[in-house]
Amino acid sequence: MKYIRSALLASTVAFVLPTAALAQDMDAEVLHWWTSGGESAAVKVFADSFNEAGGNWVDTAIAGGQAARNAGVNRIVGGNPPTVMQFNTGGQFNELVANGLLRDLESVAGENNWRDVLPEAITEAASRDGKFYAVPVNIHGQNWLFTNLKVLEDAGVPQPETFEDLLAAAPKLKEAGVIPLAHGGQNWQDHILFDAVLLSEGGPQLMSAIYGDVDTEAARGPDFREAVEMFAKLRDLVDEGSPGRNWNEATNLVLTGKAAGQIMGDWAKGEFIAAGLTAGEDYGCTVMPGGYMMGGDVFVFPKGNGEAAQAAQDKMAALMLSPDVQVAFNEKKGSVPVRLDVDVSSMDACAQAGMAALQDKSSQVPSNNFYSPDLVGSVRDVITEYWNTPSMTPDEFVENYVSAMESAY
């Protein structure tokens, strides 16, 4: 119960949370962390569809994924659960399942044929012991490069397709007074950038060896070292204001023409959409080499709200994965539908490219969230230390990384 204990400790932070109302027939308190402009527009699609179906969406938004998860887990363990709670796709809710605190969703999944329309890796990530315990609602590609097309054109720079292209474009961009790479210096953003480089330099096999097999020899190998060296070179592309910057603030630098591009999950596209910009005209989007690094979001359904609330939970689960809601939600969120059978012709060029990539199973690369949270936490600290310590050599980083891998098990 390591995660649950840490959440209980973190709950001493002064959050003021609403007391769960007595469950009415279709009341549903939904705890999530979607608070930016694009995120708020997206979650409203879920709220509106649930309310139109006769429900009552009670919104509990807590800024920051870690803060929201800690607060929600504490409430579940403490016997005051929300009706529905957000997690990232992957292993973050393992201990809640292991301790019998979540409802399984097999009846809803069976009635709606989820296994027939979801990628196999997503089904596995949402299931435990062969049963669905979460509703996956999207696929966020985490290794996109978003660019301001006018900035690139004015600087005489073509759309970069690789990290080498980014490095080659940097001198012209700097000469034009533009930040080559907008980056938010927070540990999870450092990790996203590192993994994008890792996948680009080493491919899906290296990602799987590092995060799936926890192969320390792979971490000491030449492909991993090449990724480490490339990651270090990218420091020269960011500005001095990067440390502590939120992801959407970095996106805004691209939106406003102060920066050329950003490596980020396609939730960043939601900010472009909210600003009224058009993919392929105002901004460019490129999946960096190696595959489509899949992340995303799921919702879980805690026990303990009473029998009346279960009808609301079942209705919510079915609606979130219904085809029309999937398209409408993901149009706002910037992600692609998690269902591979929906018509995305109404969606933007980036979403269509993402969905096309996902049709090829070999391109479906699980992000680090699909693996051990302990491993991810351990190596994330090492990655951020390296990013912020230019004097650290690649050899020192590799040994620190290997030690972090070993300490997680």
WORA-V819119 format. One record per residue. RES is the residue in one small letter. OMEGA is omega in degrees with one decimal (NA if undefined). Layout:
RES/OMEGA, RES/OMEGA
This chain:
m/-176.0, k/-177.9, y/-179.7, i/178.3, r/-179.7, s/178.4, a/177.9, l/177.5, l/-177.9, a/-176.7, s/176.0, t/173.2, v/-170.0, a/169.9, f/174.0, v/-175.7, l/179.1, p/173.4, t/-178.0, a/178.0, a/174.0, l/-173.1, a/170.8, q/-172.5, d/-175.4, m/172.6, d/177.6, a/172.9, e/-175.5, v/-179.8, l/-177.5, h/-179.4, w/-178.0, w/-173.9, t/178.1, s/-177.1, g/-179.6, g/-179.9, e/-179.4, s/177.8, a/-178.8, a/-176.8, v/176.8, k/176.8, v/177.2, f/-177.7, a/-177.8, d/-178.3, s/178.8, f/179.1, n/178.6, e/178.5, a/177.3, g/-180.0, g/177.0, n/-179.8, w/176.6, v/-169.2, d/172.3, t/-178.6, a/178.3, i/-176.1, a/177.2, g/-176.2, g/-177.6, q/179.3, a/-179.8, a/179.9, r/179.9, n/179.8, a/-178.4, g/179.0, v/178.4, n/179.0, r/179.5, i/-179.7, v/-178.0, g/176.1, g/178.6, n/-170.9, p/164.9, p/178.7, t/-176.6, v/-178.1, m/-179.2, q/166.5, f/167.6, n/176.4, t/179.6, g/-169.0, g/-172.6, q/-176.9, f/-178.3, n/-173.2, e/175.4, l/176.4, v/-177.0, a/-179.2, n/173.0, g/-174.2, l/-179.7, l/173.0, r/168.7, d/-172.7, l/-174.5, e/-178.0, s/179.0, v/-179.9, a/179.8, g/-178.9, e/-175.0, n/172.4, n/-177.1, w/-175.3, r/-179.1, d/-171.3, v/-178.1, l/172.3, p/-176.4, e/-178.9, a/178.1, i/177.0, t/179.4, e/-177.8, a/-179.4, a/-175.0, s/172.5, r/-179.1, d/175.2, g/179.7, k/174.4, f/172.7, y/-179.5, a/174.0, v/173.9, p/-173.0, v/-178.2, n/167.9, i/176.1, h/168.8, g/-174.2, q/-177.2, n/175.0, w/165.5, l/175.7, f/-176.0, t/171.7, n/-172.2, l/178.3, k/178.1, v/179.0, l/-178.9, e/-178.7, d/-179.9, a/-178.8, g/-175.7, v/175.2, p/177.5, q/178.3, p/178.9, e/-177.1, t/175.8, f/174.3, e/176.9, d/178.6, l/179.5, l/-179.4, a/-178.5, a/-171.8, a/-178.5, p/179.3, k/-179.5, l/177.7, k/178.8, e/178.3, a/178.7, g/-176.3, v/173.6, i/-178.8, p/-175.7, l/174.8, a/-177.8, h/173.8, g/-175.2, g/172.3, q/-169.1, n/-179.2, w/176.9, q/173.6, d/-177.7, h/177.7, i/179.3, l/180.0, f/-178.3, d/175.2, a/177.2, v/-179.6, l/179.4, l/-179.9, s/-175.4, e/-173.3, g/178.8, g/-178.2, p/-177.6, q/179.9, l/176.5, m/-179.1, s/180.0, a/-177.2, i/-171.8, y/-178.6, g/-177.3, d/-175.7, v/-174.6, d/-177.9, t/176.8, e/175.6, a/178.5, a/177.1, r/-175.2, g/-175.2, p/-179.3, d/178.3, f/-179.4, r/176.9, e/177.5, a/179.7, v/-179.1, e/177.1, m/178.3, f/-178.8, a/-179.4, k/-176.6, l/177.4, r/-176.2, d/-176.8, l/-175.9, v/-176.8, d/-176.6, e/179.9, g/-175.4, s/-174.5, p/176.9, g/-176.2, r/175.8, n/-177.3, w/-176.8, n/172.9, e/174.5, a/176.6, t/-179.2, n/176.2, l/176.9, v/179.9, l/-173.6, t/176.3, g/178.0, k/177.8, a/-178.0, a/-174.6, g/180.0, q/169.6, i/-175.8, m/171.6, g/-173.5, d/165.7, w/176.4, a/179.8, k/176.7, g/178.0, e/175.8, f/-179.8, i/179.9, a/178.8, a/177.3, g/-179.0, l/-173.2, t/177.5, a/179.5, g/177.1, e/-179.1, d/-179.8, y/178.5, g/179.4, c/-178.3, t/170.6, v/-178.8, m/-170.9, p/173.1, g/-176.7, g/-179.1, y/-174.5, m/-170.1, m/165.5, g/176.8, g/-175.6, d/174.5, v/172.6, f/177.9, v/-170.6, f/-175.5, p/169.1, k/171.1, g/178.9, n/-179.3, g/-175.3, e/-177.5, a/-177.9, a/-177.7, q/176.9, a/177.3, a/178.5, q/179.6, d/178.3, k/179.8, m/-178.2, a/-178.9, a/-179.2, l/-176.0, m/-179.2, l/176.9, s/-172.8, p/-176.7, d/179.8, v/177.5, q/-179.3, v/-177.4, a/179.9, f/-175.0, n/172.2, e/179.3, k/-172.5, k/-177.1, g/-179.9, s/173.8, v/178.6, p/178.2, v/174.3, r/-178.8, l/-175.8, d/-176.0, v/179.4, d/-178.2, v/-177.1, s/178.4, s/-177.0, m/-174.3, d/-175.0, a/180.0, c/180.0, a/179.4, q/176.9, a/178.9, g/179.7, m/178.0, a/178.9, a/-176.2, l/177.9, q/177.1, d/-175.5, k/-178.5, s/178.4, s/-177.1, q/-176.4, v/179.1, p/175.4, s/-178.1, n/179.8, n/-179.9, f/-173.0, y/-173.5, s/175.5, p/178.9, d/178.6, l/-178.9, v/179.9, g/-177.7, s/-177.1, v/-179.8, r/179.0, d/-179.4, v/179.2, i/-179.2, t/177.3, e/-180.0, y/-179.3, w/-176.5, n/-179.3, t/-177.6, p/-179.7, s/179.7, m/-179.7, t/174.8, p/179.0, d/178.6, e/178.7, f/-178.8, v/-179.4, e/176.0, n/-179.9, y/178.8, v/177.7, s/177.8, a/177.1, m/-177.9, e/-177.5, s/-177.7, a/-176.9, y/NA
